[in-house]
Amino acid sequence: MTKTMEKLKHLREKVADPDFQQSRGLSNEVSYYILAFDSQDQPLVTEEVSNMRQQLNRETVGMDIVEFNLYQIMWQLLDDMGIKEDVLEMEANDGIDYLIEQLNNALEMTSSDNLFVQYMQQHLPEEPVIVFVTGIGEIFPLIRAHKVLNTMHQIITDVPVVFFYPGTYDSLSLSMFGESKEDNYYRAFQIN
């Protein structure tokens, strides 16, 4: 069994655990977890996230899973703003650095109330759920994981959040694809 499969198996067990669902035993820490995995295992992770969402629900484990796919959210937000086509042309015309700067401005990524956070807040159900955040690998380096994670704490405070990250996390820093180091992030627990 691969390391990623072991982590996914462990996550499946945690999702079914009432203590995990109720965020018990965390000493008032936020209930955020990062499941870091080898980027080559992305198809496996995508399939298992889908399986968990179908199989682990209110009827089977007492709580539903809500998935926020950052890649899909980004394109939806850009489409809603009417700039999706402009963004597609921007990289070819102006380069990746300019595109990153403009996207981060348009999505208000320096704000504690950025558009990703607003989207999640609007689409989070009233009843308790477990939140899965996926798709960060597909929008890297346009959007950085720590920018999303740091602002999510302000809106998702009382339900478990699992952030699927194609790279490494050592409880202090994130490294996308095991290469590109991001800013430090130390508020989440590892799913091992």
C-alpha positions as CSV (number, residue, x, y, z in Angstrom):
1,M,0.0,0.0,0.0
2,T,1.4,3.4,-1.0
3,K,1.9,6.1,1.6
4,T,-0.9,8.2,0.0
5,M,-3.3,5.2,0.2
6,E,-2.4,4.8,3.9
7,K,-3.1,8.4,4.5
8,L,-6.5,8.2,2.7
9,K,-7.4,5.1,4.7
10,H,-6.5,6.9,7.9
11,L,-8.6,9.9,6.8
12,R,-11.6,7.6,6.0
13,E,-11.3,6.2,9.6
14,K,-11.1,9.7,11.1
15,V,-14.1,11.0,9.1
16,A,-16.2,8.2,10.7
17,D,-14.9,9.0,14.2
18,P,-17.4,11.2,16.3
19,D,-14.4,12.8,18.1
20,F,-13.0,14.0,14.7
21,Q,-16.5,15.2,13.6
22,Q,-17.0,17.2,16.8
23,S,-13.4,18.5,16.9
24,R,-12.9,17.0,20.3
25,G,-9.5,16.5,21.8
26,L,-7.8,19.4,20.1
27,S,-7.2,21.7,23.1
28,N,-9.1,24.6,21.5
29,E,-7.1,24.4,18.3
30,V,-8.8,24.9,15.0
31,S,-9.8,21.7,13.4
32,Y,-7.7,22.0,10.2
33,Y,-5.9,19.1,8.7
34,I,-3.6,18.8,5.7
35,L,-3.3,15.6,3.8
36,A,-0.1,16.0,1.8
37,F,0.5,13.6,-1.0
38,D,2.8,12.8,-3.9
39,S,1.5,14.8,-6.9
40,Q,1.7,11.6,-9.0
41,D,-1.1,10.2,-6.8
42,Q,-3.5,13.0,-7.8
43,P,-5.8,10.6,-9.7
44,L,-6.0,8.2,-6.7
45,V,-6.7,11.1,-4.4
46,T,-9.4,12.5,-6.7
47,E,-11.1,9.1,-6.9
48,E,-10.9,8.5,-3.2
49,V,-12.3,11.9,-2.3
50,S,-15.3,11.2,-4.6
51,N,-15.7,7.7,-3.0
52,M,-15.7,9.2,0.5
53,R,-18.2,11.9,-0.4
54,Q,-20.6,9.2,-1.8
55,Q,-20.0,6.6,0.9
56,L,-19.4,8.6,4.1
57,N,-22.5,10.7,4.7
58,R,-25.1,11.6,7.3
59,E,-26.7,8.2,6.9
60,T,-23.5,6.2,7.3
61,V,-21.3,8.2,9.6
62,G,-23.6,10.9,10.9
63,M,-22.2,13.8,8.9
64,D,-21.9,14.9,5.2
65,I,-18.7,15.9,3.4
66,V,-18.7,19.2,1.4
67,E,-16.0,19.6,-1.2
68,F,-14.7,23.0,-2.3
69,N,-12.5,22.5,-5.4
70,L,-10.4,25.7,-5.6
71,Y,-9.7,25.2,-9.4
72,Q,-13.5,25.1,-10.1
73,I,-14.2,28.0,-7.7
74,M,-11.5,30.2,-9.4
75,W,-12.9,29.7,-12.9
76,Q,-16.5,30.2,-11.6
77,L,-15.4,33.5,-9.9
78,L,-13.6,34.7,-13.0
79,D,-16.5,33.8,-15.2
80,D,-18.9,35.7,-12.8
81,M,-16.7,38.8,-13.1
82,G,-16.7,38.5,-16.9
83,I,-12.9,38.2,-17.1
84,K,-12.4,34.5,-17.8
85,E,-11.4,35.1,-21.4
86,D,-9.1,38.0,-20.5
87,V,-7.3,35.8,-18.0
88,L,-6.7,33.1,-20.6
89,E,-5.1,35.7,-22.9
90,M,-3.1,37.5,-20.2
91,E,-0.5,34.7,-19.6
92,A,0.3,34.6,-23.4
93,N,0.4,38.3,-23.8
94,D,1.9,39.5,-20.5
95,G,3.6,36.5,-18.8
96,I,2.9,34.4,-15.7
97,D,4.2,37.0,-13.1
98,Y,1.8,39.6,-14.4
99,L,-1.0,37.1,-14.5
100,I,-0.4,36.0,-10.9
101,E,-0.4,39.6,-9.7
102,Q,-3.6,40.5,-11.6
103,L,-5.4,37.3,-10.5
104,N,-4.5,37.9,-6.8
105,N,-5.8,41.5,-7.1
106,A,-9.0,40.4,-8.8
107,L,-9.7,37.7,-6.3
108,E,-8.7,40.0,-3.4
109,M,-6.2,37.5,-2.1
110,T,-4.6,40.0,0.3
111,S,-7.9,40.6,2.0
112,S,-9.1,38.5,4.9
113,D,-12.4,38.3,3.1
114,N,-11.1,37.2,-0.3
115,L,-13.4,35.9,-3.0
116,F,-12.6,32.2,-2.2
117,V,-13.6,32.7,1.4
118,Q,-16.7,34.6,0.4
119,Y,-17.7,31.8,-2.0
120,M,-17.2,29.1,0.7
121,Q,-19.1,31.1,3.2
122,Q,-22.0,31.4,0.8
123,H,-22.0,27.7,-0.1
124,L,-21.4,26.2,3.4
125,P,-24.6,24.4,4.6
126,E,-26.2,25.4,7.9
127,E,-25.8,21.9,9.4
128,P,-22.5,20.6,10.5
129,V,-20.3,19.0,7.8
130,I,-16.8,18.0,7.1
131,V,-15.1,20.3,4.6
132,F,-12.7,18.9,2.0
133,V,-10.7,21.5,0.1
134,T,-9.2,20.2,-3.2
135,G,-7.8,21.6,-6.4
136,I,-4.9,23.8,-5.1
137,G,-2.4,21.9,-7.3
138,E,-4.3,22.8,-10.5
139,I,-4.1,26.6,-9.7
140,F,-0.6,26.7,-8.4
141,P,1.4,29.0,-8.8
142,L,-1.5,31.4,-9.5
143,I,-2.9,31.1,-6.0
144,R,-0.9,29.9,-3.0
145,A,-2.3,27.4,-0.4
146,H,-1.3,29.5,2.6
147,K,-3.3,32.5,1.4
148,V,-6.5,30.4,1.2
149,L,-5.8,28.6,4.5
150,N,-5.0,31.7,6.5
151,T,-8.2,33.4,5.6
152,M,-10.5,30.3,5.9
153,H,-9.9,30.3,9.7
154,Q,-12.2,33.3,9.9
155,I,-15.2,31.7,8.4
156,I,-14.9,28.0,9.0
157,T,-14.3,27.7,12.7
158,D,-16.4,24.9,14.1
159,V,-16.2,22.0,11.6
160,P,-13.3,19.9,10.5
161,V,-11.5,21.0,7.3
162,V,-9.2,18.7,5.3
163,F,-7.0,20.4,2.8
164,F,-5.6,18.0,0.1
165,Y,-2.1,19.2,-0.8
166,P,0.1,17.8,-3.6
167,G,3.4,18.3,-1.9
168,T,4.9,18.1,1.6
169,Y,3.8,19.6,4.9
170,D,6.0,19.3,8.0
171,S,3.6,21.0,10.5
172,L,5.5,24.3,9.8
173,S,5.8,24.8,6.1
174,L,4.2,23.8,2.9
175,S,6.1,22.8,-0.2
176,M,4.1,22.4,-3.4
177,F,5.0,19.3,-5.5
178,G,7.9,18.9,-3.0
179,E,9.8,21.8,-4.7
180,S,8.3,25.3,-4.4
181,K,8.3,26.4,-0.8
182,E,5.4,28.5,0.3
183,D,5.1,30.8,3.3
184,N,5.0,29.1,6.7
185,Y,1.8,27.6,7.8
186,Y,1.5,25.9,11.2
187,R,-2.1,25.8,12.2
188,A,-3.0,22.5,10.7
189,F,-2.5,18.9,11.8
190,Q,-1.1,16.3,9.5
191,I,-3.1,13.4,8.2
192,N,-0.5,10.6,8.4
